[in-house]
Amino acid sequence: MLGIYTASQPPAVRHVEIPIKDLPTNLDGLSLVQISDIHLGPTVGFTKLNMIVDIVNRQNPGNHEYYTGDVDNWFSYLRSLGFTVLHNSNVKIPVKVKNGEGQLCLAGTDDIQADKIGYIGHGFNLATALDGCAKELPVVLMAHQPRAAKQALDSGQRIDLVLSGHTHGGQLFPLMLGAYLLNPFYQGLYQYGPQGSYVYVCEGTQFWGIPMRIGTSTEITHITLIKASL
């Protein structure tokens, strides 16, 4: 009963500060909002979705990454609503912050398993996703699975921060053991690679399958980028 109750609660807003090396002064204090693993379906319907939207909107959010299902029709629909869908692509976002204006390269890759499970024309392609990201710009990459995050950072390309999900923090015992053992990053914040890049793994904004959470909680992540001290 405790697990069902925990899963039914509104996702907590988790505030995380992430230091970025060479972050332009005018981007110091930039806020990003991450949601992951909503899993719309019989147990997560429009009531919960509207609740999530309300919470996210209060954080002054950013962008959207990827849907499965009838992917191409989803993409068309989301674009019609004004979303920018990052299908192995990136956008340079002019950002207004308290110190002025700056630019951020926001990139998104397809899921690392998309082409393996039958989504023709979809699959992890880091080179395409980062094409055109200037080296002097901070790069934030959305890569759903932590395995993709590690592969991206092992490439040696400039990536300051990778935002991932997928693991749900294990969701409940004994799934926690599998999530921990099968992923290079499990939950929360990690620093990895020779460039001192960061990976943040969201525990998931809802749940997968069984509407239960034991030892984990749903979350919406409010990330603040700060200039790393020398």
N, C-alpha and C positions, 0 to 999 in steps of 0.2 A: 504493500500500500504506500509506503514511503517513496518508493521509486516512481510510482504512478503520480503521486502528488508533486514530486520534484519536477517531473517532466511537464506537468501541466502549468507550471508557474511561468510568468513572463520572463523572457531572457534578461539576465543581468547585463548592465552596461559595464564592461571592464575597461578601465582607463590604463593605457600603456604609453610610456614615453620611450622613444627609440632614438638614440644618438646616431647621426649620419655624418660620416667623415666628408669634409669639403662641402657641406650643405651651405648653399648661398645664404648670406645673412638675411636676405629678404624672404627666405622660406622658413626661417627659424620660428617654430611655433605652429607650423601648418598642421591642420587636423585632417585625418582620414577616418572613415567609418567602414568597418568590414563586417559583412554577414556571410554565412556559409551554411550549406547543408540544411536548407529549409525543408526539403522533401515534401512538397505539396502532395496531398493524397487523401485517403479516407480519414486519417487521424490528424492531419494538419490541413484544415480547410481555410475558407476565406475569413472567418472570424479571427483565427490566429494570424493569418497573413496581414490583415488590417492592423492588428495590434503591433506586429513587428514594424510595419510601415510607420505607424505613429511614433514608435520609440526611435526609429532611425531618423525620421524627419526632425526630431528634436535635437539630434546631434549635428545637423547641417552636413549632409552626406555627399558622396561622390558618384561612383560609377557602378557598373554591373558587368559580370563576367560571362557566365555560360549556363546553358540549360541542356538537359538531355531529354529524350523523348523524340518528338518530331522536330529535330533541331532546326532545320532550315526554315520551317514555318514559324517556329518560336522566334528566330532571328528577325524575320520580317515583321512579326507582330510587335516585338520589343522596339524595333526601330521606329515603327509607326507611332509609338508612345513617347518617342524622344530619347530612348536609351541609346548609348553608344555601346555596341556589342564588340568585345575584343576577341576576334577569331584569329589567333596567331597574328596579332597586330598591336599597334600602339597609337596613342594620341599624345600630343604635347599640350599640356594644359596650362594656360596662363592663370596664375594664381594670385589673388589679391590677399595679402596678409597685413598685419599691423605695421610691418616695416617697409611696405611698398608692394611691388609686383615682381614676379619671377616666373620660371617655367619648371615643370616637372614632366618627365616622360613616364607615362603610365602604360604598361604593357600587359597583355594577357595571352596566355597560351591555351590551346585546347587541352582537354584532359589527356594524360599520358596513355590511357588505355582506349581512347575513343575509337581509333582505327581498328583496334584489335577486337572490339565487340560489335563491329558492323556499321559504324558511322562513317560512311564513305565520304572522303574529302575532309575529314576531321581527324586530327592527331597532333601530338606535341611537336612543334617546330619552333625552336628557340630562335634560330637565325632570322626567320621571317618575322617573328614577334618583336624582335629588337631592331629590325632594320630601320635605320633613320634616327635612332636614339643617339643624339650627339654625346660624346664622351664627357663634355663639361656639364651635362644635365644630370641631376639625381634621377635614378631609375628605380621605380617600384614595379615589381612583376607579380602578377596574379597567376599562380600555378596551383591548381586545386590539390593535387596529391603531394605529400612531402617528398616522395621519391623524385618527382619532377623538380621540386625546389633544389634538392641536392644536385641533380644532374645539371640544372641551370648554373648553380654556383661553381660547380666543377669545371664549367666551360671556360672560365677565366675572363668572361666579358664583364663589363661594369654593370653590376646589379647591387644596389644598396640595400634593398629590402625585398623579400619575397613573402607574399601573403598566401597562406595555404589553409586547408581545412581537412576534410575527409575522415579523420580519425575519430571524431566525436569525443576525444579524450578517453576512448574505450567504451563510453556510454554506461556500461555496467559490467560487473564481474560475472563470468571469466573473460568477456570480450576484451577487457583492458589488457590482458596478457598478450593476446594476438596483436592488438593495435600497437603496443609497445615494441614487440619483437619484430614486426613486419615493416616498420616505418623508421627512417633515419631520424626524423623529428616527430615527437609524439603530441605534445601540447605546450602552449605558451611560447616564450621567447627564447631563441637560440642565436648565438653568434658563431659563424662558420666561415671557413675559407681564408685564403691569404689576404684578401682585401678587407677582412673584418666585417663582412656583410651580415645582415640579420635575417632570420626567418621567424615569422610569427604564425603559429598553428592555432587557429580558432577551434574551440571545442564543439562548435556547431550551434546554430541558432535554433534548431529544433532537435529532432531525433530521427533515427532510422528504424523502420519496422516496429518493434515493440515500443509502445509509448511509456518507456521507463527510463529513469536516470538514477543510478546508484553510485555515489562517490564522484560524480561529475555534475555539471550544470550547463544549461543552455546559456549562450552569451552573444552579445553584440559588442564588437571591439571598437573602442574609440582610441585611435592612435594619434599621438602628437609627435611630429618629427622635430628634433632639436639638434642644434649644431654640436657635433662632438668636440669635446675639449682636446687640445693637443697633448 
